[in-house]
């Protein structure tokens, strides 16, 4: 199998006759993080949703591990984990029940000890036993991050993962991203807080630019 890597060229998206994205290009290798920048309406969430297969795109090529694919190709979908603005959980179920349900849908089975370890690292081991409807927004976000971590998929698509997190939560998220990249994973991240992942090859793609191209902001990209 070819080395992990995601390459996009000439990517475009149109919705209801309106051009949302045009001529997007980047090349992301294993161990790298791509940060998406741009003002409101520049298409950051649209790009992530398109890659996750939740929106259709009209132009361009997508290459995963050296193979031309579409966002709906099973071999690509099975390698990514998407976190959107909404955590996508049932308020009536506990955090743990939500986690198990979502991981079951992905065919992922983890020993209880592994799940407990991840929840503890996010400081939500106790609250995960409560109904999600009783959790704060920050606790829900941590639970959603736990789901991404437990998915152990190489490509992470994260739309404002630091939203509603306190300083400790944001610091831990940065650590998680750094460890994911160090293990050979890839991540595409939207953050309005100026997220920085130190000692990690990082590219920035400004979607507000006329011809968006990713540029390196950390060495060894």
ABEGO torsion letter per residue (X at the ends): XBBBEBBBBGBBBBBGGBBABBGBBBBBBBGBBBBBBEBBGAGAAAAAAAAAGABBBABEBBBBGGBBBBAABAAAAAABBBBBABAGBBAABBAAAAAAAAAAAAGBBBBAAAAAAAAAAAGAAAAAABBAAABBAAAAAAAAAAAAAAAGBABBBBBGAABGBBAAAAAAAAAAAAAAAAAGBBBBBBBAAGBBBBGBBBBBBBAABABBBBBBABBGX
